[in-house]
Amino acid sequence: MPALRHLKVIRPISEKCAVALPVRKPNAANRSREHLTEREVERLIEAAKDNRWGHRDATMVLLAFRHGLRAVLRRLQREQGSRSPFVFVSERSAPFSKRGFQAMVERAARAADFDMKIHPHMLRHSCGYKLANDGVDTRTIQSYLGHKSIQHHRPIYRAGADAL
């Protein structure tokens, strides 16, 4: 039965029918933590540079880390002289989607040989941890990251400042 340990048997609708559904592990079981250190972000950026769209990909990761995914990018758009109304575009000049960004971060994480699953929201948490580690006040972090309430984040960032 070891092959079936990832299935959950539910009560049969009738005596003749039993259904086994896959059981999803909680996210915490897949990840040891929800943030990256500054060095790990640098590794991710270097790995993101190693493809034909490397400059774009590395810039997206850097902005996501530095600005907690809330950067205003109009200046960058003006500087690149693009005809597109979007700052970051795909190979086909379509807007870069959230799923595309997620796939790019996961690809860069594999290339950088991370031993845990990396996702884009970790860059937002990494920004908060970095600010807390640098001694930035919790209310300032709240404002910078755009949190309406810091109550559920305060212990995380305080712990991050102590742990890092």
N, C-alpha and C positions, 0 to 999 in steps of 0.2 A: 503493500500500500504506500510506500514512500513516494511513488510517482503521483499519487492523488492527494498529497498533503496540502496542495494549494487550492483544493476545491472544498467547498462547503456544502454539505448535504442538507437540503431543506426537507421539511415534512412533505410526504407525498400527498398529492391531491386525492388520489385513490390508492388502494392497496397495490394496484398494478403499476403505478407510476411513481418513480422517485427521480428528482432532478438534482444535479450537482452544479452549483454555480461557482465561478472563480471568486476567490477572496482577495481583495486588494489590500496590500499592506499599507499602514499609515505612512505618510511622507517621512515622519521622523525615523521610521525603520530603515529607510533608504539613504538617509543623509545623517552624517554625524553632527553637522551644524548648519546654520542658515546664512553664513557670511563667509567671505574670503578675506584673507589678510592682504595688505598692500602688495606684498611680494607675489602672492598668488594672482592678484589682478594683473600685475606686470607680466607674469607668465602667460596668462590668458591673452593679453594684448599682443605679446610677441607671437603666440601661436596663431592669432587671428590675422596677423600680417602676412602669413605664409600661404597666400593664394592670389589669384589674379585680381581679386577685389580687396586685397589686404589693407590698403589705406582706408577704404570706406569701413571695413569691418572693425579694424583696430580703433578707428575714431568713434564708432558707435559704442563699443565696449567702454572706451575711456569716458565718453560723455555720460553713459549710463552709470558708471561708478562715481564720477566727480559730482554729478548733479542729481543723483538719486532718481534717474529716469524722468526728470522734470525740467530739462534744459530748454531754453528758448534758442532756436536755431536759425532765426532769420538772417543774422549777420553772415553765418556760414553759407547760407543759401545765396546771398548776394555776392559773396566772394567767389563762389565757384562758377558764377555766370550761367547757371543752368536755365533752360527754358521751362523745365518742369516746376510746378508749384510745390513740389516735395523736395526736402533736403536730401533724403536718402532714397534712392531708387534701385530697383532690381536691374538685372541685365537687360530686361525688355522695357526699361524706363517706366515701369509701373511703381506705385508707392511700395516701399518696403513694409511688408506686413508684420504683425506681431509674431505670427508663426514663423516667418522667415528669419526674424531676429532671434527667436528661440532656437531654431535649427542652427543658425550661425554660431551662437554661443555654445551649443552642445558640440558642434564640430570642432570648434577651437579648444574646448575642454578635453575632448578626446586626443587632439593633436598635442596638447600640453601634458598628457598623461596624468590627469587628475584621478585620484582613486575614489572619488565620490561624484554623484550626479550634480552637475552645475546647471542652474537655470537663471534666466535674466533677473528675476526678483532678488536673487542673492546679491547682485550688484547694488541694489538699493539698500539692502541691509548692510553691505560692506561700507557704503558711504556713511551710514549712521554710526557704525562701529569706529570707523576712522576718525570721524568728528569727535566722538566721545573719547577716544584714545588721545586725541590732541587737546583734550581739556575743554572742549566747547560745551557751553551750558545746554542742558536738556531742552529747555524752552526754545533755544535758538535752533537746535536740531529739529525740533517739532515744526517750527516755522519753515525751515529750509526744505524739509522733506514734504511739507504740505499736509501734515497730520492734523486732523481736527482735534483729536485727543491723544495725548502722549501716554495715558494711563497704562495701556497694554504694552507699550514700547519702552517705557522708562526703565524697568528692571533689566531688560535685554541690553540696552545701550550702557547702563551703569555697569552691568556685569562685563560687558565688552571692554570697557575702559580699564577695569581691574584685571581682566584675564589677558589682555594683549599687552 
